[in-house]
Amino acid sequence: MNLRKIGFAGLGLIGGSIAKAVRLYYPDCEIVAFDKNRETLALAVQEGTIQTACSSIDDNFRGCSFIFLCTPVAYSGAYLAQLKDLADRDCILTDVGSVKTSIHEEAAALGLEENFIGGHPMAGSEKSGFANSKAHLIENAYYILTPSAGVSREKVEKYQSLIESLKALPIVLDCREHDFITGTVSHLPHIIAATLVNFVRDTDTKDEMMKALAAGGFKDITRIASSSPVMWQQICLKNRDNISRILGSYIDSLQRAKACVDKEDGPGLYTLFESSRDYRNSMPDSSAGPIKKQFALYCDIIDEAGGIATIATILASNNINIKNIGIVHNREFEEGVLRIEFYQEPACTKAAALLQKYRYVVYEK
């Protein structure tokens, strides 16, 4: 693909990662970017990710083949309006938000249906900002495209080709179908995690024994409760109708589970856990869904001075970066004393083989 010029409105974690991927695979492409944070723009120029830093949406965005809106979903419409007169007929305008219907409605109201294709890279991190962006963040991640009704097939295929060239996996969906799917598999889990954490907080004992004894399973299913409150506030408001309907159906399922407990319905409870186990186990480990996968292993170590340091040294001497490491005190649902988390799956796999070579007993998740 001949990618001459591309623009970014917003250069945070996602915008920065896409820009870095473009720079990696299209080194001669001119990249123009706007961000409210001047330090972000200065860093992006210093690193060579972008050539032109803009303090506003201005004429520097003219002539772009693609313009990515990488701002919070609540502000995407306003920036789209500013870009209306700067995008020529061939330019593809897109966004990266996890709610699509609202931005499509704004694009239609602005008369931009011939230019706009919604985008949602299903990748992320618990860390935010350009400083944490990576060229490989979207690699092997699903990247949803939601074409407007008036956009040409040629533009859709051009966008698909770009995403494939950045090593992501494009999937084309209707914007409303996208919002229902992500409402169920992404937005609902975040609400469940947040409410479950708050429920434990509100019902904990005075000495916070629940907090102290929270098992690995609890921490795993509530990990996403650490996400940005502002971002999830905006997502819930933008996808309100879908989330309300999905929550209603989920509450009904909880009521059915409660009824099984109240009635001491053994077969019903068994079916609940059996069906969920079978469906969960049918999901491929390589699935690049909206909730980021963790790459971790567990291993047994003897409680002696320097035990953790020895493992850390073994991994570091083999150029394996550790994201997190610590003793698992509550092992009700976990095997292994030590939990080691990595940034990428290859590092986790390499570490497991290496530690086994040194006679450690390793458990992979």
N, C-alpha and C positions, 0 to 999 in steps of 0.2 A: 504493500500500500504506500502511496506517495502522500505522506503526512507533512505538509509544509508549515502549518501554523495551528496552534491549539491554545485555548484560553481556559483559565480557571478562576471562578469567583468563589473564593474561600480556599485556603491552603492548610487545612488541619490534617488530621490523621488520614482520612480517606482521600481528600483532594491531593495532599502531599504524596501519598503512596501511588496514586494513579499518575501524577506528574513524574515521579521518579521512574515508574515503569515505562512511561513514554520516553523519557530521556535515555533509559537503558536500551530500549529496542529501536528507537528512532533518534539517534544522537544528533542528527542534523535538523531536527524539527525545532522551530521557534516556539517557545512557550512563554505566554503572557499570563500574569496572575495578579489578582487583587486579593488583599486580605486586610481586615481592620488592624491587625497587629503588625506594626512596622518591623518589629524584631523578627517576626516570621519571614517577612519578605526579604529582609537583609540576609537572613540565614540561607534562604532558598537561592538567592543570587550568589552568595559566597560559596555554596556547595556546588554550584553549576547546574542546579535543577531547572531554574528559569533564567531567561535573559532579561525580561522586562517586568519590573515591579510597578504596580499601579496603585495610587492612593485612592482611586475611585474607579467606577465603571466608565471608561472613557473610550476615545477613538482608537486606542491601542488594540481594542478587541475586534476591530474591523478586519475582514479577510481571513477569519479563522475557519478551519474546516469543522472543528468541534469546539463547543464551549460547555464546560462542565460547571453546573451549579453545585457547589459543595458546602453549602451553608446549612444551618439548622432549618428543619422543615417549616418552621413558622415564618421564616424570612425569604424562602425561595421564590415565592410569588412576586415580592417587591423587586428582587434582583432580576427576575425574568422580565419584568416590565421595563427595567433600565436597559436591558439588552435588546429589546424589540427592534430599535432603529439601527443597531450596530451589526446585526446578523444579516448576511445577504441570503439570497434564495437557496444557495447550496449548503449553507451552514447547518449543522445538526446541533440543536440545543438539547441538553440533557441535564439530569440531576442525579443525586446519589441517595436520596431519602428513602426510608423504609415504608413510607406511605405514598401511594401513587395517585389515587383518584383526585385528591384535592389539587395537586399541581397540574394535572391534566385539565381540570375544569378552569384553572387560571390561564393555562396556555390557550385554551379554546376562546376564552373571553378576550384575550389579547390578539386573537387572529393569528396565532403561531402554530396551528395544527400541522402545517406543511413542514415545519422545522423541528417540532418537539418529539422526542422519544424519551420516555422515562427510563431511568436506570437505577438499579439497586444492587451494588456489589455486596454479597452476603459474607462479609468479612469484617473484622474489627479487632479491637484490643481493649483491655481494661485501662490502658494508657491512652491519652489523647494528645492532640497537637502535632504540628509538623515535625518537631524534634523526635517523635516516636514513629514517624512514617517510614515505610520500607517498600522498596520496589517489588518485593515478592509477596506483599500482604494479600493481593488478590489472586496470586498464582494458585491454580487448581480450586478456586472458589467459584460457586455458582454466581453468575452475574445476570440478574433478571432485566430484560428489556420489555418495556410496555409502550408500543408504538401508538401514536395518536391516530385518530380515524383518517385524517387527511394526509398523513405522511406517505411518501412513496416507498414501494418495495425496495427500490434501489438504495434509498437511505438506510433502511433497516438492515439490508445486507452489508452495507458499508460499515455500519456500527458493529454488527456481528463480527466482521472481519477484524476490526480494530481490537475488540475484546479478546478474540482468539489469539491475535498476535501478541497480546500482553499476558498470555498464558492463563487467562480465566476461562470459565465455561459458560457461554451465553445460553440463556433460555428465554424464549419469547412468550409472554403472557398478556392477557387483557389486564388493564390496571385494576379493575374491580376484583377479578379473580386473585390477583396478586395480594390485594389488601386483605381478603378473606383468609388466604393461605398464611400469610405472615402474621395476621391477627391471631391465628390458632397456634402456629408452631414457634412464634417469636414473642409477640406482644403478650399473649396470655401467660406463658411461662415467667416472664418478668414480673407480671402482676402477682402471680402465685408466689414467686420467690420473695417479693417484697412483703406481701401480707403474711406469709409464713414466718419470716424473720420478726416482723412486728408482733405477731401473735405470741411467739416465744418470749420476746422482750416483755410484753404486757402481762404474761402469766408466769414469769420466772419467780423463783423463790427470792426472799430478801437477800440471801447470800449469793445470788446469781448462780446457783448450782446447775441449772439448765445450760447456761452459757458455758460453764466450765466443762460440762460433760458432753457437749454437742459432738456427736459422732461424725466420722468421715462422710457417711451418707448424707447427713443433714447439711454439711458444708458443701458437698458436691451439688446438691439440688438447689441450694440457695446462693451459690457463687455469683450468679448474675444480678443479685440484689445490690452488688457493689457498683452497678452501672450509674451513669450520670442522671441525677434526678431531673435536671432541666430537659435533657433530651427525651426522657421517657414521659415526662409531663406533656411535652409537645406532641409526641407520637400518639398518646392516648386521646388527646383532644382532636387530632387530625383524623384518626381512624375510629372515632367515637361510636358510630352506629354498628360497625362490625364487632368491635370489642364488647359492646354492651350485649349484643346478641350471643356472642361466643361465651361470655361470662355467664349468661343465663343458662345456656346449655350445660356448661361445666358445673354450675351450682346444682342443677338437676342430677348430674352424675354423682356428686357428693352426697346428695340426699338419698340416692339409691344405695350408696355404700353405707350410709348411716342406718338405713332400714335393715340391711343385712346384719349389721352389728346388733341393732336393737332386737331383732327377731332371732338372734343366734342361728342365722342361716349359714351353716357350714358349707354346703355346696355352692351357695351364691358367693361367699367369700373366696372359696377356692377358685371358682371361675374368674373372679375379679383379678386375682394375682396371677393365675395361669395365663389368661389371655393377654394381660399386660406384659408378662415376661416373654411370651412367644413373639408378640409384635415388636417389642423392644429389641429382642435378639435377632429379628429379621432385618433390622436396619444395618446397612453396611457401615463398617468402621470408617471407611474413606469418605462417607457422605459429607459434603461441604455445605452444611446448612447454616442458618442464621445465627445459631448459638455456637460460639467458638469452642472448639474441642480442646481439651487439656491433654498434654503429653507427659505422663508421669509413670514412674515405676516405684515399687516398694522393695526393700531388701532388709534382711535380718542382719543386725550387728550386735556385737557384745557390748554391754555397758562398761566401757573403759575409756580412760582419758585418750583423746586423740582419735577416737573411732570415726567420727564424722570428718575430721580433718584429713584422715588418710584417704577416705573415699573422694573427697573434694579434690585432693591432690592428684589422684589417679585420673580423674576425669579432666582436670585442667591440663595435665601434662599431655593429654591426647586431644587437646583443642576442642573440648566439649564444654559449651557454656551452660551453666545451671541457672534456671530462672528462680527456683526456690528450693530450699532443703530444710527438713525439720523432722523431729521425733513425733510419731503418732501416738498420743497417750491413750486415746479411746479407740481400740481396735475391734469394736463389736462387729463391724462389717468390712474390716480391712485385714489383709495379710501383710506381714512385714512391719518392722519397727520404724524404719526410716523411709520417709516419702521424699522423692526427688522429682522436681518438675522441670521440664525443658521447654525451650521456645519452639522447637520444630520436631516432627516425628522422626526424621533420620537420626537426630542427636539422641533421642530416647532409645531407639533401636540399637545404635552403636554403643551407648552406655550400658545397656543390659548385657550385651555380649561381652563387653570388656570386664564388667564386674563379675560375671560368671567365670571368666577366665581366671580371675583372682580368687576364685572359690567362694564368692558371696552367693547366698541364696536369694534369687531375684524373682519378684512377682510383677508381671506386666498387666496393666489394665487395658 
